[in-house]
Amino acid sequence: MDILFKQVRLNDDEELKDVAIKDGLIVAIDQEITDSADRVINGEGRVLIPGFVESHIHLDKALIADRKPNQSGTLQEAIKVTAELKPTFTSEDVYTRAKTVLDLIVARGVTTIRTHSEFDPAQGFTGFEMILKLKEEYRDLVDIQVVAFPQEGIFKAPGTEKMMYDAMEMGADVVGGIPYNDAPANEHIDLIFEIAKKYDKDIDLHQDFADEADNMSIEYLCQKTIAEGYQGRVSVGHLTALHALPPEKLAPIIQLMAEANISVMALPATDLHLGARNDTYNVRRAVTPIRKLRDGGVNVCIATNNMRNAFTPYGNGDILQTAMLAIPVAHLGGAADLPTVLPMITTNPARAIGLTNYGIGIGKQADVVLLDTKVKNNSIIDIPERLVVVKNGRVTIENTKETVIHR
């Protein structure tokens, strides 16, 4: 054996288990494994979970909040400010900032990332090329999926359509889009499907990011997904406009989304900051209705989105803190709700982004994290230290923390 975890908690209603890893895979799970191993890690009852999946993040425009702050705090100014900054990005600048964020993320237990990397005629592929470079450089620490993302729109920014095809040829893993920032939205969606089908790639859209439910295109997206046979291959981020719908209008859309098997990446850190800026009282939470989507059979994930820029002027790369934020925001703290949150940063996003050999089970890829908590149901609310991170059967991260109380 390469690694043997002794006495770890996999589920709160089960006895402690030993977990053995060899050649990048989990090869045995039992109450006691006596085989020798190159590395034995005594969990002492601590929780072992699959590696966190960061399903929606922007590495290329992180850590720029101080360059040109978003004074109004609105989505519109965030887009404007960032568009003005992007032509000033150099390759070295993007590389350094993205690398800093990657180091923070992997140190906190993330073993797979889907990052949206943008381009347009004004900035070219400067950032996109650096993200592809980092994908290769970090392959032993984290798997990175790169989304070709046209932040400024496609039809609104002439030349971007060709760049979408170029990005796929350069190595993008997923076709991105942003219907709410382009017109006509339905034609934007049609083009995204055309590109995705040409390259046999999944789709991940920034979808209906608004306070009101006017001009939504989610229903068209669902219908298009079903018509093209793309069920299970489409994800959307934000989708905040749904929170503005009354129950009788929301329910059929959720049902349609479930039929289309569309996954939703809820992005509470960003959407709380940018949303409802025009409300002068009884300010809305402005986050997609996580509980209703979940209860309606939609695969819901929680992700970071942005970090210290005009869209989200804070964040430290800890997906557990983002999940913790979602708990009070989406009323997920109840006894029946809390156990559903950890899957939103593990198994749910793994399903959304197409990880087929993920989880803790014999034969699964050995991407695991040992948490400094002994109750799995407390894995988020404790925000525990990530003591050991294993990626592809190799220990990649070890964190230690010592607290001394002088009484």
Secondary structure, DSSP 8 states (H G I E B T S, - for coil): --EEEEEEBS-TTS--EEEEEETTEEEEEES---S--SEEEE-TT-EEEE-EEEEEE-STT-S-TTTS--SS--HHHHHHHHHHHGGG--HHHHHHHHHHHHHHHHHTTEEEEEEEEE-BTTTBTHHHHHHHHHHHHTTTT-EEEEEEE-TT-SSSSTTHHHHHHHHHHHT-SEEEE-GGGSSSHHHHHHHHHHHHHHHT-EEEEEE--SSS-TT--HHHHHHHHHHTT-TTSEEEEE-GGGGGS-HHHHHHHHHHHHHHT-EEEE-HHHHHHHTTTT--SS----S--HHHHHHTT--EEE--B--SSSS-S---S-HHHHHHHHHHHTT--STTTGGGTGGGGTHHHHHHTT-SS-SSSTTSB--EEEES-S-GGGTTTT---EEEEEETTEEEEE---------
